[in-house]
Amino acid sequence: MKNLSSERSTELLAILKKRFEKHPERHPGLEWQAIEDKFKGNPSAINVISAMEESDGEPDVIGHDPVKGTITFADCSPESPKGRRSVCYDQAALDSRKEHKPKHSAVSMAKEMGIELMDEAQYAALQALGSFDNKTSSWLKTPEDVRKLGGAIFGDYRYGRIFTYHNGAESYYAARGFRGILIL
């Protein structure tokens, strides 16, 4: 991942600040200065956030741990990020496809970006902050015992509630992507 120019970094921080201020319900009690300070202390983090933004994830702060001093960013786009759809779950699933292979897998793409896939608990916490994936679905970090059996899990929001389902890890759909988490 290449480093951003100072101009692009400044532009991205302005986008993040605007989003942060527009959605205070996602991070009660946090001030923007604390976020900006996190980036000053970890300059490579802006590159990761840039990858989230460029793939239409609309990253925003969704939590913090005052004891550990961490801040959690997540993809807050209304639907699963457009730049990360039509992917199977992981490299093993991608390798298992004989034909009609997608270009990427969710796990590999997340790793390249420097983020983690959301797990079920993180996805539920995100859904408590708004309404996400009403028309799409998002791959979620899958428990190893499910993955060993060839499956993977994904979530969406329908009928006023969160649903978590299973699918073969090799499957991929135009309306399924993945959401990521970055803890700084």
C-alpha positions in Angstrom: 0.0 0.0 0.0 1.5 3.3 -1.0 1.6 6.4 1.2 -0.9 9.2 0.5 0.3 12.6 -0.5 -0.1 15.3 2.2 -2.8 16.9 0.0 -4.8 13.7 -0.2 -4.3 13.0 3.5 -5.7 16.5 4.3 -8.6 15.9 1.9 -9.4 12.6 3.5 -9.3 13.9 7.0 -11.7 16.6 6.0 -14.1 13.9 4.6 -13.8 11.9 7.8 -14.3 15.0 10.0 -17.5 15.9 8.1 -18.8 12.3 8.5 -17.8 12.2 12.2 -19.7 15.5 12.9 -22.7 14.4 10.8 -23.2 11.2 12.9 -22.5 11.9 16.5 -24.7 9.0 17.6 -22.0 6.6 16.3 -19.5 7.9 18.8 -21.0 9.6 21.8 -18.5 11.4 24.1 -15.7 11.5 21.5 -14.2 14.7 20.1 -12.7 15.0 16.6 -9.3 16.1 18.0 -8.9 12.6 19.6 -9.4 11.1 16.2 -7.0 13.4 14.5 -4.4 12.7 17.2 -4.7 9.0 16.5 -3.7 9.6 12.9 -0.8 11.8 13.9 0.5 9.0 16.1 0.0 6.4 13.4 0.5 7.8 9.9 0.1 4.5 8.1 -3.5 4.3 9.4 -4.6 7.0 7.0 -3.6 4.7 4.1 -5.8 2.0 5.5 -8.7 4.5 5.9 -8.1 5.7 2.4 -8.5 2.1 1.1 -11.8 1.8 3.0 -13.0 5.1 1.5 -11.9 4.4 -2.0 -13.8 1.2 -2.1 -17.0 3.1 -0.9 -16.9 1.9 2.7 -17.6 5.4 4.1 -15.5 4.7 7.3 -16.5 6.3 10.5 -15.7 6.0 14.2 -18.1 3.6 15.9 -16.5 3.1 19.3 -13.6 3.6 21.6 -12.1 1.9 24.6 -10.9 4.5 27.0 -9.0 1.9 29.1 -6.9 0.6 26.1 -6.9 4.0 24.4 -8.2 2.6 21.1 -10.6 4.0 18.6 -12.6 1.7 16.2 -13.4 2.6 12.6 -15.9 0.7 10.6 -17.4 0.8 7.1 -20.7 2.7 7.6 -21.9 2.9 4.0 -25.7 2.2 3.9 -25.1 -0.9 1.8 -22.1 -3.3 1.6 -19.3 -1.3 0.0 -19.6 -1.2 -3.8 -15.9 -1.7 -4.4 -15.9 -4.9 -2.4 -18.8 -6.9 -3.8 -18.9 -10.1 -5.9 -16.2 -11.7 -3.8 -16.2 -15.2 -2.3 -15.2 -15.7 1.3 -11.4 -16.6 1.3 -8.5 -17.7 -0.8 -9.3 -21.4 -0.2 -12.9 -20.8 -1.5 -11.5 -18.9 -4.5 -9.1 -21.7 -5.3 -11.8 -24.3 -5.1 -13.9 -22.7 -7.8 -13.4 -24.5 -11.2 -15.0 -21.8 -13.3 -16.6 -18.3 -13.1 -14.1 -17.3 -10.4 -14.6 -13.9 -8.8 -11.5 -11.6 -8.9 -11.0 -11.5 -5.2 -11.9 -13.0 -1.9 -13.2 -11.0 1.1 -10.5 -12.2 3.5 -7.6 -11.6 1.1 -8.9 -8.2 0.1 -9.4 -7.1 3.7 -5.8 -8.2 4.5 -4.5 -6.2 1.5 -6.3 -3.2 2.8 -5.1 -3.6 6.4 -8.5 -4.3 7.9 -10.3 -7.2 9.5 -13.7 -8.5 8.5 -16.4 -7.6 11.0 -17.5 -10.5 13.2 -21.1 -11.2 14.3 -20.9 -9.1 17.5 -19.3 -6.1 15.6 -21.9 -6.3 12.9 -24.7 -6.3 15.6 -23.1 -3.3 17.2 -23.0 -1.5 13.9 -26.6 -2.3 13.2 -27.5 -0.8 16.6 -26.1 2.5 15.3 -28.3 2.7 12.1 -29.8 0.7 9.3 -27.2 -1.1 7.1 -27.4 -3.7 4.4 -31.1 -3.4 3.7 -30.6 -4.4 0.0 -27.2 -6.1 0.2 -25.4 -8.5 2.5 -21.9 -8.6 4.0 -19.5 -11.5 4.6 -18.7 -11.8 8.3 -15.6 -13.2 10.0 -16.5 -16.9 10.2 -15.8 -19.2 13.1 -13.1 -21.8 12.2 -15.4 -24.8 12.9 -17.9 -23.5 10.3 -15.2 -22.7 7.8 -13.6 -26.2 8.2 -16.9 -27.6 7.0 -16.9 -25.4 3.8 -19.2 -22.7 5.0 -19.0 -19.0 5.8 -21.4 -16.6 7.4 -22.9 -13.3 6.2 -25.3 -10.8 7.6 -28.0 -8.4 6.5 -30.8 -6.3 7.8 -34.4 -7.1 6.7 -37.9 -6.8 8.2 -36.6 -4.6 11.1 -34.0 -7.1 12.3 -30.5 -8.5 11.8 -30.1 -11.8 10.1 -27.0 -14.0 10.1 -27.0 -16.8 7.5 -24.6 -19.4 6.1 -23.5 -20.1 2.6 -20.8 -22.1 0.8 -17.6 -20.0 1.2 -17.0 -20.3 -2.6 -20.3 -18.5 -3.4 -20.4 -14.9 -4.5 -23.1 -12.4 -5.4 -23.3 -9.0 -6.9 -25.1 -7.8 -3.8 -22.7 -9.3 -1.2 -19.5 -7.7 -0.1 -17.8 -7.3 3.2 -17.5 -4.6 5.9 -14.3 -4.0 7.7 -13.0 -2.9 11.1 -9.9 -1.0 12.0 -8.8 -0.5 15.6 -6.3 2.2 16.2 
